[in-house]
Amino acid sequence: MPKYYYEKKIIDKYTAYEPLLNNRGLKYVDLYTKGIKIQLDYSKIPYRKHIWSKADNLFRLANRYYNDKNMWWIIAFYNQKPTDAHFTIGEEMYIPARPNDILSQVRENGY
């Protein structure tokens, strides 16, 4: 079973909940964002430096470095940035040299 933590509380006063809120006499609903928390041991994972460019995206980088575009999430997870939009042009980022190091640490945490 994954270990979840509550990262952020959001108060939603609008959206599609409005009819339900009105029926129950409520002004807003509290929503929580959920995430999975794993502490990577970065000292055990060798990496390559890469400068994010205009043409980059996580799929392309995974395909280039791992010959498997489906491994994009390993690069994102290692850099703690879940999507391409979280990177900026010219930013130094890191590509884990051995993706299996990430996979084994994720499995050790029960995921």
C-alpha positions in Angstrom: 0.0 0.0 0.0 1.5 3.4 -1.0 2.4 5.9 1.7 0.6 9.1 1.0 1.1 12.5 2.7 -1.1 15.5 2.4 0.8 18.2 0.7 -1.6 21.1 0.3 -5.1 22.1 1.4 -7.2 23.8 -1.2 -10.4 25.6 -0.5 -12.8 25.2 -3.5 -15.7 27.7 -3.4 -16.6 27.6 -7.1 -16.5 24.9 -9.8 -18.8 22.0 -10.2 -19.4 21.6 -6.4 -21.6 24.6 -6.2 -25.0 22.8 -6.5 -23.9 20.2 -4.0 -22.7 22.9 -1.6 -25.9 24.8 -1.9 -28.0 21.7 -1.2 -26.0 21.1 2.0 -25.8 24.7 3.1 -22.0 24.8 2.8 -19.9 27.8 1.5 -16.9 25.8 0.4 -15.3 22.3 0.4 -11.8 21.5 1.6 -9.7 19.5 -0.9 -6.3 17.9 -0.3 -3.7 17.2 -2.9 -2.1 13.8 -2.5 1.4 12.8 -3.2 3.8 9.8 -2.7 6.8 10.5 -0.6 10.0 8.6 -1.3 13.4 9.8 -0.1 15.9 8.9 -2.8 19.5 8.3 -1.7 21.1 10.6 -4.4 24.6 9.6 -3.2 24.0 6.1 -4.7 22.8 7.2 -8.1 25.3 8.4 -10.7 24.0 11.0 -13.1 24.8 13.0 -16.2 24.3 16.8 -16.4 22.0 18.1 -19.1 21.1 21.6 -20.0 17.3 21.9 -20.8 16.8 23.4 -24.3 13.8 24.6 -26.3 13.6 21.2 -28.1 13.7 19.1 -25.0 10.9 17.2 -23.4 11.0 14.3 -20.9 9.9 11.7 -23.5 12.7 12.7 -25.9 15.4 12.7 -23.1 14.3 9.2 -21.9 14.4 7.9 -25.5 17.8 9.5 -26.1 19.4 8.3 -22.8 17.5 5.0 -22.1 16.2 4.1 -25.6 12.7 3.9 -23.9 10.4 7.0 -23.9 8.3 5.4 -21.2 11.2 5.9 -18.7 10.5 9.7 -18.8 9.1 9.6 -15.2 12.5 8.5 -13.9 14.1 11.8 -15.1 11.2 13.8 -13.8 11.2 12.0 -10.4 15.0 12.3 -10.0 14.8 16.1 -10.7 11.6 16.5 -8.6 9.8 18.1 -11.4 6.8 16.2 -12.6 6.3 17.8 -16.1 8.1 19.4 -18.9 6.6 22.8 -17.9 8.6 22.7 -14.6 11.9 23.0 -16.5 13.2 26.3 -17.9 15.4 26.8 -21.0 19.1 26.9 -19.9 18.5 25.1 -16.6 20.9 22.4 -15.5 19.1 19.1 -14.9 20.3 15.6 -14.2 19.8 12.3 -16.0 20.3 9.3 -13.8 22.9 7.1 -15.5 21.3 3.8 -14.3 17.5 4.0 -14.2 17.4 0.7 -12.4 18.9 2.4 -9.3 15.8 4.6 -9.1 13.5 1.6 -9.7 15.1 -0.4 -7.0 14.8 2.4 -4.5 11.2 2.9 -5.4 10.5 -0.8 -4.9 12.3 -0.8 -1.5 9.8 1.8 -0.4 6.9 -0.5 -1.2 5.7 1.0 -4.4 
